[in-house]
Amino acid sequence: MDPHERSAAVRRRVAAAVGAVLLAAALVLGVAGVVVSTGGSDLGLLLLVAALALLTVGAGLVVSAVRSAPDRPG
């Protein structure tokens, strides 16, 4: 594996890890948003919007990392 392939692999792993953390944060914010909004607070809607934004970014990073992976023979 040459240095360029190695650095690309590291970038893919980092992007996938950051995406996974963002997806987990989106899940937590989504649950918190539902809990808070059932109490009648407008903060719940704000938390749900933030969760949707994190979900979009996290999923984009994970998909980008998966799609940029080189095809393995066999």
PDB file of N, CA, C and O in Angstrom:
ATOM      1  N   MET A   1       0.857  -1.171   0.000  1.00  0.00           N
ATOM      2  CA  MET A   1       0.000   0.000   0.000  1.00  0.00           C
ATOM      3  C   MET A   1       0.903   1.234   0.000  1.00  0.00           C
ATOM      4  O   MET A   1       1.742   1.399   0.885  1.00  0.00           O
ATOM      5  N   ASP A   2       0.722   2.085  -0.990  1.00  0.00           N
ATOM      6  CA  ASP A   2       1.559   3.278  -1.063  1.00  0.00           C
ATOM      7  C   ASP A   2       1.022   4.357  -0.116  1.00  0.00           C
ATOM      8  O   ASP A   2      -0.083   4.220   0.409  1.00  0.00           O
ATOM      9  N   PRO A   3       1.794   5.429   0.107  1.00  0.00           N
ATOM     10  CA  PRO A   3       1.370   6.462   1.071  1.00  0.00           C
ATOM     11  C   PRO A   3       0.042   7.126   0.713  1.00  0.00           C
ATOM     12  O   PRO A   3      -0.723   7.490   1.606  1.00  0.00           O
ATOM     13  N   HIS A   4      -0.239   7.288  -0.574  1.00  0.00           N
ATOM     14  CA  HIS A   4      -1.501   7.921  -0.962  1.00  0.00           C
ATOM     15  C   HIS A   4      -2.693   7.029  -0.624  1.00  0.00           C
ATOM     16  O   HIS A   4      -3.723   7.515  -0.156  1.00  0.00           O
ATOM     17  N   GLU A   5      -2.555   5.742  -0.857  1.00  0.00           N
ATOM     18  CA  GLU A   5      -3.635   4.813  -0.503  1.00  0.00           C
ATOM     19  C   GLU A   5      -3.825   4.757   1.005  1.00  0.00           C
ATOM     20  O   GLU A   5      -4.949   4.686   1.500  1.00  0.00           O
ATOM     21  N   ARG A   6      -2.712   4.790   1.728  1.00  0.00           N
ATOM     22  CA  ARG A   6      -2.793   4.737   3.183  1.00  0.00           C
ATOM     23  C   ARG A   6      -3.491   5.983   3.733  1.00  0.00           C
ATOM     24  O   ARG A   6      -4.348   5.875   4.610  1.00  0.00           O
ATOM     25  N   SER A   7      -3.131   7.157   3.226  1.00  0.00           N
ATOM     26  CA  SER A   7      -3.774   8.378   3.721  1.00  0.00           C
ATOM     27  C   SER A   7      -5.245   8.425   3.314  1.00  0.00           C
ATOM     28  O   SER A   7      -6.073   8.938   4.066  1.00  0.00           O
ATOM     29  N   ALA A   8      -5.579   7.901   2.140  1.00  0.00           N
ATOM     30  CA  ALA A   8      -6.985   7.850   1.735  1.00  0.00           C
ATOM     31  C   ALA A   8      -7.776   6.913   2.640  1.00  0.00           C
ATOM     32  O   ALA A   8      -8.925   7.193   2.980  1.00  0.00           O
ATOM     33  N   ALA A   9      -7.160   5.803   3.028  1.00  0.00           N
ATOM     34  CA  ALA A   9      -7.832   4.866   3.934  1.00  0.00           C
ATOM     35  C   ALA A   9      -8.056   5.498   5.299  1.00  0.00           C
ATOM     36  O   ALA A   9      -9.099   5.292   5.919  1.00  0.00           O
ATOM     37  N   VAL A  10      -7.081   6.266   5.766  1.00  0.00           N
ATOM     38  CA  VAL A  10      -7.233   6.948   7.058  1.00  0.00           C
ATOM     39  C   VAL A  10      -8.352   7.976   6.971  1.00  0.00           C
ATOM     40  O   VAL A  10      -9.165   8.087   7.889  1.00  0.00           O
ATOM     41  N   ARG A  11      -8.398   8.730   5.873  1.00  0.00           N
ATOM     42  CA  ARG A  11      -9.469   9.720   5.706  1.00  0.00           C
ATOM     43  C   ARG A  11     -10.836   9.053   5.688  1.00  0.00           C
ATOM     44  O   ARG A  11     -11.787   9.571   6.273  1.00  0.00           O
ATOM     45  N   ARG A  12     -10.943   7.900   5.016  1.00  0.00           N
ATOM     46  CA  ARG A  12     -12.227   7.184   4.986  1.00  0.00           C
ATOM     47  C   ARG A  12     -12.629   6.720   6.376  1.00  0.00           C
ATOM     48  O   ARG A  12     -13.789   6.844   6.769  1.00  0.00           O
ATOM     49  N   ARG A  13     -11.653   6.178   7.129  1.00  0.00           N
ATOM     50  CA  ARG A  13     -11.969   5.706   8.486  1.00  0.00           C
ATOM     51  C   ARG A  13     -12.396   6.859   9.383  1.00  0.00           C
ATOM     52  O   ARG A  13     -13.345   6.728  10.155  1.00  0.00           O
ATOM     53  N   VAL A  14     -11.700   7.987   9.283  1.00  0.00           N
ATOM     54  CA  VAL A  14     -12.044   9.149  10.110  1.00  0.00           C
ATOM     55  C   VAL A  14     -13.426   9.675   9.729  1.00  0.00           C
ATOM     56  O   VAL A  14     -14.230   9.991  10.607  1.00  0.00           O
ATOM     57  N   ALA A  15     -13.710   9.771   8.434  1.00  0.00           N
ATOM     58  CA  ALA A  15     -15.024  10.251   7.995  1.00  0.00           C
ATOM     59  C   ALA A  15     -16.132   9.322   8.473  1.00  0.00           C
ATOM     60  O   ALA A  15     -17.189   9.787   8.901  1.00  0.00           O
ATOM     61  N   ALA A  16     -15.901   8.024   8.403  1.00  0.00           N
ATOM     62  CA  ALA A  16     -16.911   7.072   8.870  1.00  0.00           C
ATOM     63  C   ALA A  16     -17.107   7.175  10.378  1.00  0.00           C
ATOM     64  O   ALA A  16     -18.234   7.083  10.865  1.00  0.00           O
ATOM     65  N   ALA A  17     -16.017   7.366  11.122  1.00  0.00           N
ATOM     66  CA  ALA A  17     -16.123   7.479  12.578  1.00  0.00           C
ATOM     67  C   ALA A  17     -16.854   8.759  12.975  1.00  0.00           C
ATOM     68  O   ALA A  17     -17.719   8.734  13.850  1.00  0.00           O
ATOM     69  N   VAL A  18     -16.512   9.872  12.338  1.00  0.00           N
ATOM     70  CA  VAL A  18     -17.193  11.136  12.637  1.00  0.00           C
ATOM     71  C   VAL A  18     -18.668  11.035  12.260  1.00  0.00           C
ATOM     72  O   VAL A  18     -19.533  11.514  12.994  1.00  0.00           O
ATOM     73  N   GLY A  19     -18.952  10.419  11.128  1.00  0.00           N
ATOM     74  CA  GLY A  19     -20.344  10.233  10.725  1.00  0.00           C
ATOM     75  C   GLY A  19     -21.124   9.394  11.714  1.00  0.00           C
ATOM     76  O   GLY A  19     -22.284   9.687  12.004  1.00  0.00           O
ATOM     77  N   ALA A  20     -20.494   8.353  12.234  1.00  0.00           N
ATOM     78  CA  ALA A  20     -21.170   7.502  13.224  1.00  0.00           C
ATOM     79  C   ALA A  20     -21.456   8.269  14.508  1.00  0.00           C
ATOM     80  O   ALA A  20     -22.519   8.104  15.106  1.00  0.00           O
ATOM     81  N   VAL A  21     -20.522   9.101  14.930  1.00  0.00           N
ATOM     82  CA  VAL A  21     -20.736   9.917  16.136  1.00  0.00           C
ATOM     83  C   VAL A  21     -21.872  10.908  15.899  1.00  0.00           C
ATOM     84  O   VAL A  21     -22.708  11.114  16.779  1.00  0.00           O
ATOM     85  N   LEU A  22     -21.906  11.521  14.719  1.00  0.00           N
ATOM     86  CA  LEU A  22     -22.986  12.459  14.416  1.00  0.00           C
ATOM     87  C   LEU A  22     -24.340  11.761  14.351  1.00  0.00           C
ATOM     88  O   LEU A  22     -25.347  12.324  14.779  1.00  0.00           O
ATOM     89  N   LEU A  23     -24.372  10.547  13.821  1.00  0.00           N
ATOM     90  CA  LEU A  23     -25.629   9.797  13.802  1.00  0.00           C
ATOM     91  C   LEU A  23     -26.095   9.457  15.212  1.00  0.00           C
ATOM     92  O   LEU A  23     -27.289   9.516  15.505  1.00  0.00           O
ATOM     93  N   ALA A  24     -25.158   9.103  16.083  1.00  0.00           N
ATOM     94  CA  ALA A  24     -25.520   8.818  17.475  1.00  0.00           C
ATOM     95  C   ALA A  24     -26.041  10.076  18.164  1.00  0.00           C
ATOM     96  O   ALA A  24     -27.015  10.019  18.915  1.00  0.00           O
ATOM     97  N   ALA A  25     -25.393  11.211  17.909  1.00  0.00           N
ATOM     98  CA  ALA A  25     -25.852  12.474  18.497  1.00  0.00           C
ATOM     99  C   ALA A  25     -27.234  12.843  17.966  1.00  0.00           C
ATOM    100  O   ALA A  25     -28.064  13.368  18.707  1.00  0.00           O
ATOM    101  N   ALA A  26     -27.480  12.572  16.693  1.00  0.00           N
ATOM    102  CA  ALA A  26     -28.800  12.852  16.121  1.00  0.00           C
ATOM    103  C   ALA A  26     -29.869  12.000  16.786  1.00  0.00           C
ATOM    104  O   ALA A  26     -30.976  12.472  17.044  1.00  0.00           O
ATOM    105  N   LEU A  27     -29.538  10.752  17.061  1.00  0.00           N
ATOM    106  CA  LEU A  27     -30.490   9.872  17.735  1.00  0.00           C
ATOM    107  C   LEU A  27     -30.819  10.393  19.134  1.00  0.00           C
ATOM    108  O   LEU A  27     -31.983  10.417  19.533  1.00  0.00           O
ATOM    109  N   VAL A  28     -29.805  10.802  19.864  1.00  0.00           N
ATOM    110  CA  VAL A  28     -30.017  11.326  21.220  1.00  0.00           C
ATOM    111  C   VAL A  28     -30.837  12.611  21.171  1.00  0.00           C
ATOM    112  O   VAL A  28     -31.769  12.786  21.956  1.00  0.00           O
ATOM    113  N   LEU A  29     -30.491  13.513  20.244  1.00  0.00           N
ATOM    114  CA  LEU A  29     -31.252  14.761  20.136  1.00  0.00           C
ATOM    115  C   LEU A  29     -32.693  14.506  19.700  1.00  0.00           C
ATOM    116  O   LEU A  29     -33.611  15.190  20.154  1.00  0.00           O
ATOM    117  N   GLY A  30     -32.889  13.535  18.832  1.00  0.00           N
ATOM    118  CA  GLY A  30     -34.247  13.211  18.407  1.00  0.00           C
ATOM    119  C   GLY A  30     -35.100  12.704  19.552  1.00  0.00           C
ATOM    120  O   GLY A  30     -36.252  13.108  19.704  1.00  0.00           O
ATOM    121  N   VAL A  31     -34.536  11.822  20.353  1.00  0.00           N
ATOM    122  CA  VAL A  31     -35.274  11.310  21.520  1.00  0.00           C
ATOM    123  C   VAL A  31     -35.548  12.436  22.506  1.00  0.00           C
ATOM    124  O   VAL A  31     -36.653  12.549  23.038  1.00  0.00           O
ATOM    125  N   ALA A  32     -34.537  13.273  22.748  1.00  0.00           N
ATOM    126  CA  ALA A  32     -34.740  14.406  23.662  1.00  0.00           C
ATOM    127  C   ALA A  32     -35.790  15.362  23.108  1.00  0.00           C
ATOM    128  O   ALA A  32     -36.601  15.898  23.863  1.00  0.00           O
ATOM    129  N   GLY A  33     -35.781  15.579  21.802  1.00  0.00           N
ATOM    130  CA  GLY A  33     -36.771  16.466  21.194  1.00  0.00           C
ATOM    131  C   GLY A  33     -38.179  15.943  21.343  1.00  0.00           C
ATOM    132  O   GLY A  33     -39.101  16.715  21.607  1.00  0.00           O
ATOM    133  N   VAL A  34     -38.364  14.642  21.178  1.00  0.00           N
ATOM    134  CA  VAL A  34     -39.699  14.056  21.344  1.00  0.00           C
ATOM    135  C   VAL A  34     -40.149  14.162  22.791  1.00  0.00           C
ATOM    136  O   VAL A  34     -41.302  14.491  23.068  1.00  0.00           O
ATOM    137  N   VAL A  35     -39.237  13.884  23.712  1.00  0.00           N
ATOM    138  CA  VAL A  35     -39.594  13.951  25.136  1.00  0.00           C
ATOM    139  C   VAL A  35     -39.953  15.376  25.532  1.00  0.00           C
ATOM    140  O   VAL A  35     -40.939  15.597  26.236  1.00  0.00           O
ATOM    141  N   VAL A  36     -39.157  16.343  25.084  1.00  0.00           N
ATOM    142  CA  VAL A  36     -39.413  17.738  25.457  1.00  0.00           C
ATOM    143  C   VAL A  36     -40.669  18.261  24.770  1.00  0.00           C
ATOM    144  O   VAL A  36     -41.437  19.010  25.374  1.00  0.00           O
ATOM    145  N   SER A  37     -40.887  17.874  23.514  1.00  0.00           N
ATOM    146  CA  SER A  37     -42.061  18.400  22.811  1.00  0.00           C
ATOM    147  C   SER A  37     -43.360  17.826  23.365  1.00  0.00           C
ATOM    148  O   SER A  37     -44.403  18.474  23.269  1.00  0.00           O
ATOM    149  N   THR A  38     -43.322  16.627  23.942  1.00  0.00           N
ATOM    150  CA  THR A  38     -44.543  16.095  24.555  1.00  0.00           C
ATOM    151  C   THR A  38     -44.898  16.875  25.813  1.00  0.00           C
ATOM    152  O   THR A  38     -46.046  16.856  26.258  1.00  0.00           O
ATOM    153  N   GLY A  39     -43.918  17.557  26.380  1.00  0.00           N
ATOM    154  CA  GLY A  39     -44.189  18.415  27.528  1.00  0.00           C
ATOM    155  C   GLY A  39     -44.756  19.762  27.127  1.00  0.00           C
ATOM    156  O   GLY A  39     -45.117  20.557  27.995  1.00  0.00           O
ATOM    157  N   GLY A  40     -44.845  20.038  25.832  1.00  0.00           N
ATOM    158  CA  GLY A  40     -45.450  21.281  25.364  1.00  0.00           C
ATOM    159  C   GLY A  40     -44.460  22.404  25.133  1.00  0.00           C
ATOM    160  O   GLY A  40     -44.874  23.549  24.955  1.00  0.00           O
ATOM    161  N   SER A  41     -43.177  22.122  25.129  1.00  0.00           N
ATOM    162  CA  SER A  41     -42.180  23.170  24.954  1.00  0.00           C
ATOM    163  C   SER A  41     -41.787  23.303  23.487  1.00  0.00           C
ATOM    164  O   SER A  41     -41.747  22.320  22.747  1.00  0.00           O
ATOM    165  N   ASP A  42     -41.496  24.547  23.078  1.00  0.00           N
ATOM    166  CA  ASP A  42     -41.018  24.788  21.714  1.00  0.00           C
ATOM    167  C   ASP A  42     -39.573  24.339  21.544  1.00  0.00           C
ATOM    168  O   ASP A  42     -39.098  24.206  20.416  1.00  0.00           O
ATOM    169  N   LEU A  43     -38.879  24.108  22.626  1.00  0.00           N
ATOM    170  CA  LEU A  43     -37.503  23.633  22.552  1.00  0.00           C
ATOM    171  C   LEU A  43     -37.442  22.254  21.899  1.00  0.00           C
ATOM    172  O   LEU A  43     -36.447  21.910  21.261  1.00  0.00           O
ATOM    173  N   GLY A  44     -38.491  21.476  22.056  1.00  0.00           N
ATOM    174  CA  GLY A  44     -38.528  20.149  21.446  1.00  0.00           C
ATOM    175  C   GLY A  44     -38.433  20.205  19.933  1.00  0.00           C
ATOM    176  O   GLY A  44     -37.747  19.387  19.322  1.00  0.00           O
ATOM    177  N   LEU A  45     -39.121  21.171  19.320  1.00  0.00           N
ATOM    178  CA  LEU A  45     -39.054  21.326  17.869  1.00  0.00           C
ATOM    179  C   LEU A  45     -37.648  21.726  17.438  1.00  0.00           C
ATOM    180  O   LEU A  45     -37.153  21.246  16.418  1.00  0.00           O
ATOM    181  N   LEU A  46     -37.011  22.590  18.197  1.00  0.00           N
ATOM    182  CA  LEU A  46     -35.638  22.993  17.888  1.00  0.00           C
ATOM    183  C   LEU A  46     -34.691  21.798  17.978  1.00  0.00           C
ATOM    184  O   LEU A  46     -33.801  21.647  17.142  1.00  0.00           O
ATOM    185  N   LEU A  47     -34.877  20.964  18.974  1.00  0.00           N
ATOM    186  CA  LEU A  47     -34.050  19.767  19.106  1.00  0.00           C
ATOM    187  C   LEU A  47     -34.283  18.797  17.949  1.00  0.00           C
ATOM    188  O   LEU A  47     -33.341  18.167  17.470  1.00  0.00           O
ATOM    189  N   LEU A  48     -35.522  18.675  17.503  1.00  0.00           N
ATOM    190  CA  LEU A  48     -35.812  17.796  16.364  1.00  0.00           C
ATOM    191  C   LEU A  48     -35.185  18.316  15.072  1.00  0.00           C
ATOM    192  O   LEU A  48     -34.707  17.530  14.253  1.00  0.00           O
ATOM    193  N   VAL A  49     -35.185  19.629  14.886  1.00  0.00           N
ATOM    194  CA  VAL A  49     -34.547  20.213  13.699  1.00  0.00           C
ATOM    195  C   VAL A  49     -33.043  19.992  13.753  1.00  0.00           C
ATOM    196  O   VAL A  49     -32.427  19.663  12.739  1.00  0.00           O
ATOM    197  N   ALA A  50     -32.445  20.171  14.932  1.00  0.00           N
ATOM    198  CA  ALA A  50     -31.008  19.923  15.080  1.00  0.00           C
ATOM    199  C   ALA A  50     -30.686  18.452  14.835  1.00  0.00           C
ATOM    200  O   ALA A  50     -29.663  18.130  14.231  1.00  0.00           O
ATOM    201  N   ALA A  51     -31.548  17.571  15.297  1.00  0.00           N
ATOM    202  CA  ALA A  51     -31.337  16.140  15.069  1.00  0.00           C
ATOM    203  C   ALA A  51     -31.403  15.813  13.584  1.00  0.00           C
ATOM    204  O   ALA A  51     -30.615  15.006  13.093  1.00  0.00           O
ATOM    205  N   LEU A  52     -32.328  16.426  12.872  1.00  0.00           N
ATOM    206  CA  LEU A  52     -32.432  16.193  11.430  1.00  0.00           C
ATOM    207  C   LEU A  52     -31.183  16.686  10.701  1.00  0.00           C
ATOM    208  O   LEU A  52     -30.703  16.033   9.775  1.00  0.00           O
ATOM    209  N   ALA A  53     -30.661  17.834  11.118  1.00  0.00           N
ATOM    210  CA  ALA A  53     -29.437  18.357  10.496  1.00  0.00           C
ATOM    211  C   ALA A  53     -28.258  17.420  10.752  1.00  0.00           C
ATOM    212  O   ALA A  53     -27.495  17.119   9.835  1.00  0.00           O
ATOM    213  N   LEU A  54     -28.107  16.962  11.983  1.00  0.00           N
ATOM    214  CA  LEU A  54     -27.013  16.041  12.299  1.00  0.00           C
ATOM    215  C   LEU A  54     -27.181  14.710  11.577  1.00  0.00           C
ATOM    216  O   LEU A  54     -26.200  14.109  11.137  1.00  0.00           O
ATOM    217  N   LEU A  55     -28.408  14.258  11.458  1.00  0.00           N
ATOM    218  CA  LEU A  55     -28.671  13.009  10.741  1.00  0.00           C
ATOM    219  C   LEU A  55     -28.254  13.126   9.277  1.00  0.00           C
ATOM    220  O   LEU A  55     -27.658  12.205   8.718  1.00  0.00           O
ATOM    221  N   THR A  56     -28.567  14.255   8.669  1.00  0.00           N
ATOM    222  CA  THR A  56     -28.212  14.473   7.267  1.00  0.00           C
ATOM    223  C   THR A  56     -26.701  14.513   7.077  1.00  0.00           C
ATOM    224  O   THR A  56     -26.168  13.874   6.170  1.00  0.00           O
ATOM    225  N   VAL A  57     -26.018  15.259   7.926  1.00  0.00           N
ATOM    226  CA  VAL A  57     -24.561  15.378   7.807  1.00  0.00           C
ATOM    227  C   VAL A  57     -23.880  14.048   8.107  1.00  0.00           C
ATOM    228  O   VAL A  57     -22.975  13.635   7.381  1.00  0.00           O
ATOM    229  N   GLY A  58     -24.307  13.382   9.165  1.00  0.00           N
ATOM    230  CA  GLY A  58     -23.698  12.103   9.531  1.00  0.00           C
ATOM    231  C   GLY A  58     -23.892  11.044   8.462  1.00  0.00           C
ATOM    232  O   GLY A  58     -22.960  10.313   8.127  1.00  0.00           O
ATOM    233  N   ALA A  59     -25.096  10.963   7.930  1.00  0.00           N
ATOM    234  CA  ALA A  59     -25.351   9.980   6.875  1.00  0.00           C
ATOM    235  C   ALA A  59     -24.550  10.311   5.623  1.00  0.00           C
ATOM    236  O   ALA A  59     -24.060   9.411   4.941  1.00  0.00           O
ATOM    237  N   GLY A  60     -24.417  11.585   5.323  1.00  0.00           N
ATOM    238  CA  GLY A  60     -23.618  11.987   4.167  1.00  0.00           C
ATOM    239  C   GLY A  60     -22.165  11.590   4.307  1.00  0.00           C
ATOM    240  O   GLY A  60     -21.548  11.127   3.348  1.00  0.00           O
ATOM    241  N   LEU A  61     -21.612  11.768   5.501  1.00  0.00           N
ATOM    242  CA  LEU A  61     -20.218  11.377   5.728  1.00  0.00           C
ATOM    243  C   LEU A  61     -20.031   9.871   5.616  1.00  0.00           C
ATOM    244  O   LEU A  61     -19.068   9.406   5.005  1.00  0.00           O
ATOM    245  N   VAL A  62     -20.934   9.119   6.193  1.00  0.00           N
ATOM    246  CA  VAL A  62     -20.814   7.661   6.139  1.00  0.00           C
ATOM    247  C   VAL A  62     -20.953   7.162   4.700  1.00  0.00           C
ATOM    248  O   VAL A  62     -20.175   6.315   4.263  1.00  0.00           O
ATOM    249  N   VAL A  63     -21.923   7.672   3.972  1.00  0.00           N
ATOM    250  CA  VAL A  63     -22.114   7.251   2.583  1.00  0.00           C
ATOM    251  C   VAL A  63     -20.915   7.646   1.733  1.00  0.00           C
ATOM    252  O   VAL A  63     -20.480   6.879   0.874  1.00  0.00           O
ATOM    253  N   SER A  64     -20.384   8.835   1.970  1.00  0.00           N
ATOM    254  CA  SER A  64     -19.205   9.278   1.223  1.00  0.00           C
ATOM    255  C   SER A  64     -18.009   8.380   1.494  1.00  0.00           C
ATOM    256  O   SER A  64     -17.265   8.039   0.574  1.00  0.00           O
ATOM    257  N   ALA A  65     -17.823   8.001   2.740  1.00  0.00           N
ATOM    258  CA  ALA A  65     -16.699   7.125   3.082  1.00  0.00           C
ATOM    259  C   ALA A  65     -16.864   5.750   2.454  1.00  0.00           C
ATOM    260  O   ALA A  65     -15.892   5.161   1.982  1.00  0.00           O
ATOM    261  N   VAL A  66     -18.078   5.240   2.447  1.00  0.00           N
ATOM    262  CA  VAL A  66     -18.314   3.915   1.871  1.00  0.00           C
ATOM    263  C   VAL A  66     -18.149   3.949   0.354  1.00  0.00           C
ATOM    264  O   VAL A  66     -17.566   3.034  -0.227  1.00  0.00           O
ATOM    265  N   ARG A  67     -18.653   4.985  -0.281  1.00  0.00           N
ATOM    266  CA  ARG A  67     -18.573   5.057  -1.747  1.00  0.00           C
ATOM    267  C   ARG A  67     -17.163   5.314  -2.245  1.00  0.00           C
ATOM    268  O   ARG A  67     -16.832   4.937  -3.369  1.00  0.00           O
ATOM    269  N   SER A  68     -16.318   5.951  -1.429  1.00  0.00           N
ATOM    270  CA  SER A  68     -14.956   6.239  -1.875  1.00  0.00           C
ATOM    271  C   SER A  68     -14.006   5.075  -1.622  1.00  0.00           C
ATOM    272  O   SER A  68     -12.840   5.129  -2.013  1.00  0.00           O
ATOM    273  N   ALA A  69     -14.494   4.033  -0.976  1.00  0.00           N
ATOM    274  CA  ALA A  69     -13.637   2.865  -0.733  1.00  0.00           C
ATOM    275  C   ALA A  69     -13.330   2.176  -2.058  1.00  0.00           C
ATOM    276  O   ALA A  69     -14.212   2.020  -2.903  1.00  0.00           O
ATOM    277  N   PRO A  70     -12.088   1.768  -2.232  1.00  0.00           N
ATOM    278  CA  PRO A  70     -11.740   1.099  -3.495  1.00  0.00           C
ATOM    279  C   PRO A  70     -12.391  -0.279  -3.575  1.00  0.00           C
ATOM    280  O   PRO A  70     -12.597  -0.946  -2.561  1.00  0.00           O
ATOM    281  N   ASP A  71     -12.702  -0.679  -4.776  1.00  0.00           N
ATOM    282  CA  ASP A  71     -13.259  -2.020  -4.983  1.00  0.00           C
ATOM    283  C   ASP A  71     -12.180  -3.054  -4.737  1.00  0.00           C
ATOM    284  O   ASP A  71     -11.067  -2.953  -5.254  1.00  0.00           O
ATOM    285  N   ARG A  72     -12.522  -4.035  -3.951  1.00  0.00           N
ATOM    286  CA  ARG A  72     -11.555  -5.098  -3.653  1.00  0.00           C
ATOM    287  C   ARG A  72     -11.811  -6.271  -4.589  1.00  0.00           C
ATOM    288  O   ARG A  72     -12.952  -6.709  -4.737  1.00  0.00           O
ATOM    289  N   PRO A  73     -10.769  -6.778  -5.215  1.00  0.00           N
ATOM    290  CA  PRO A  73     -10.976  -7.924  -6.107  1.00  0.00           C
ATOM    291  C   PRO A  73     -11.334  -9.183  -5.324  1.00  0.00           C
ATOM    292  O   PRO A  73     -10.877  -9.387  -4.200  1.00  0.00           O
ATOM    293  N   GLY A  74     -12.141 -10.002  -5.930  1.00  0.00           N
ATOM    294  CA  GLY A  74     -12.432 -11.291  -5.323  1.00  0.00           C
ATOM    295  C   GLY A  74     -13.701 -11.283  -4.608  1.00  0.00           C
ATOM    296  O   GLY A  74     -14.094 -12.300  -4.036  1.00  0.00           O
TER     297      GLY A  74
END
